[in-house]
Amino acid sequence: MTLEKELARTGSFLFRWRGLLPIFLALPTVMAMRDLHYVNDARTQHEGWAFFSMAISFCGLGLRMVTIGYTPGGTSGRNTKKQVAAELNTTGMYSIVRHPLYLGNLIIWLGVSMFCHTWWLTVIFVLAFWIYYERIMMAEEEFLREQFGERYLEWANRTPAFIPAPNRWRRPELPFSVRTVLRREYSGFFSIIACFFGLESYRHVVVDGQLVFEPHWAVIFLAGLLVYVTLRTLKKTTRLLIVEGR
């Protein structure tokens, strides 16, 4: 078996368990947080940095939303059981980068790592992401090559894998679907909020020696939870968020 085939086979396994990556990164995050301290008691600056880091993560989520909002149904998204591709996406975000969803994931985790003010944690996050997802991307591309043949190769030859080429933008074939985005990305939205709320709460344990829930962070968390519960209920009990063909 060639190295490329071996990496693709490993990627197929990791694809099913890619949701475990955050668990593996929890330990270095806790270690980085234990070294967190204020410079000249600069708490205000930390709050600004915390919101800036969260904004970076939401930029990654925004990239995912723009990608998903224009894609048809029956294509890979948050599924974990197997590769899915009823159609080959080549327009919209897929016209400038082959893996826009994973690029969005990287930006999300970049924001999380930045919260801790520790450069080595960001390096660990980026390296872990690349080692883990490179194999998943190879498995996906192997699947798409078998599924779509020459059409896939033509698209892959003109589209970069991970660094976007905006000058190659092609208008999406489908209109943007807000309902599709709400149905598929509500969990990612709340995960970001919950993650930063947890980091901020743990920061008080490390720095202040006690668990503190600051009012503005509590409001953000509860608002995010309300959005999550509402959208999950709509998804599970109604067809309001269902769009035909999406």
N, C-alpha and C positions, 0 to 999 in steps of 0.2 A: 504494500500500500504506500503510495506517495505521501510525502509530508503534507501536501495540500489536502489530500483526501483525509488524512489522519486528523488534521486540524478541523476540517469541516465536520467530521464525525464527533469530535469533542464538542464542537460548537452546537451540534444538534442536542447533545446531552445538556449543555449549559443553557440552551434556549428554554428548556422546560423548567429550569431552576434559576432563571435569571433574577427572580424576585428575592433570592437569598443574598445577593451582593450587599445590600445595606446592612444585613446582620454581620457579615464579615468585617465591614468597615466600622462597626460600632466600637470595637475595642480601641483602635487607634484614635477615634474621636474622643472617647472618655479620657484617654491618656493625654491628649492635647488640651482638653478642657481643664485637667488638673493643674496644668501649668499656666492657666489663664490668670492674668492680674491686670490691674489698672495702672497706667502710667500717670503719676501725679493725680491719682484718684479721678481720672478722666471718665466718669460714668456717662456723661452726656455724649462724649465722642463715641463711646461704645454703643449707645443706643442708635446713633446715626449709622454706625458701621453695621449693626445688626439688621436694620431695615434696608440698607444698601445691599447686603448679602442676600436677603430674602427677595429683593427686587431682581437680582441676577437669576435666582432660581425661577422666579415667575417669568422671566424672559425665556428660559428654557421651556417652561410650560406653554408659553405663547407660541413658540415655534412648533410644538407638538399640536396645538390647537389649529394653527393655520394649515398644517399638513393634513390633519384628520378631517378638517372641515370641508376639504375639497376632494377627498378620496372616495371611491365607490365602496360598497359593501363587499364582503368576501375577500378582503385583503388583510395582511398581517397587522395586528395592533397590539392589544393586551393579552391575546391568547397565549397560552403556555403549553398546551398539549402537543401541538404539531404546527408545522409551517402551513400557512394558508395564503393562496394567491389565485383567486378566480380571474383576476385581471392584472396586467402589468402596468403599474403607475409610472407614467413618464412625463406628466405635466405638473404644473404648480411647483411645489417644493422639490418634487422628484425630478424636475428638469434641471435643477442646479446642484443637487447632491443626492447620492443614491440612498443614504441612510439618515434622512432628516429626523426621524423619531429618536434614534440613538444619539444624534447630535444634541437634540433637545434634552435628553436624559443627562448627557455629560454636563451641559450648562446648569441644569438643576443641581447636580451634585457638586459642581464647582462652587455655587453659591453657598451650599451647606458647609463645605470645607472652609470657606473664607470666614465664616462666623467666628471661628476659634482663634483668629489672629496668628495662626501657626503655619509657616510656609511649608514645613515638611509634611503636614497633613494634606495640604492641597496636592503636593507631589504624589503622595501615596494614593489619593483618590484618583488622580488622572492615570497613573500607571496601572492601578487595579482595574479601572474601567477599561483601559485599552487592552490589557491582557485578556480580560474576561470577554469583552464585547467583540474584539477582533475575530475570535473564533466563531462567535454567533453570527457575525456578518458574513464570514466565509461560508458557513452552513446555509445561510439564507441565499447567498448568491449561487451556490451549487444547486439549490432547489430551483431557483428561478431559471438558471441555465437549462436544466432538464425540462422545466415546464414550458418555457417559451422559446428556447433555441436561439436562432439567428436574430430574432427581434430583440431578445434580451442583450445579446452581445453588441448589437449596434448601439443600444442605449447606454450600456456600460462603458463602451469605448469613448463616448462623447461626454459622459457625466462623471465628475469626480466622486470618489467614495465617501469622503468625510469633510473635506474643505469646500464650502460652497463656491460656485462660480456664478455670481448674479447675472453676468452678461449672457448666460445661456437660458435665461428665464423663458418659459413658455406658459401662456395663459392656461389655467385649469379648464378642463372640458366640462366640469360640473359646477354649478353654483355653490357658494359657501352655505353649509348647513349648520346653523347654530344648535339645533336640536341634537344633531349627531355629536357635536362637540360636548354638549352637556351630558349626553348619555355615556360617552366613552371616557371623559376626562375629569369627572367630578371627584373620583378617588384620588387622582394625582393632585388636584387642587387642595383637597383637605390634607393630604400627606405632607405637602410642603408646609402648610400652616401648623400642623401637629408637630412636625419635626423641629421647626424653629421655636415653637412654644416650649417643647421639651428641652431644647438646648438652653433657652433663656432661663428656664426654671432651674436647670442643673447648674447654670452659671452662678446663681445666687447661693446654692449649696456650697460650691467651691470657694467663691470669693467672700461671701457673707457668713458662711457657716450655718445657714438655715434655708429652708424651702420657702420661697416667696413667689406669690403670683401677682405680678404687677397688673393694675387695673386695665391698662390699654392692651396688654398681651392677652389677658383673660377675655376681653371683649372680642379681640381678633379670633381667638380660638373658638369661642362660643358661636360667633357668626359663621365661621368656617364649618363648624359642626352642624349648625342649622341648615346650611346649604347642602352639606353632604347627606344628611338624613332626608331632606326634602327631595333631592334628585334621585337618591337611591330608592325611595318609596315610589316615586313616579315611574322609575325604570322597572321595578319589580311588579307593580300592581296595575299599571296602565300602559296604553300604547301612545301616550302623548309625545314621547321622545323618539318614537319610531318614524323613520323616513324611508319610504320605499326605495329599494336599491342602494341604501346607505347603511 
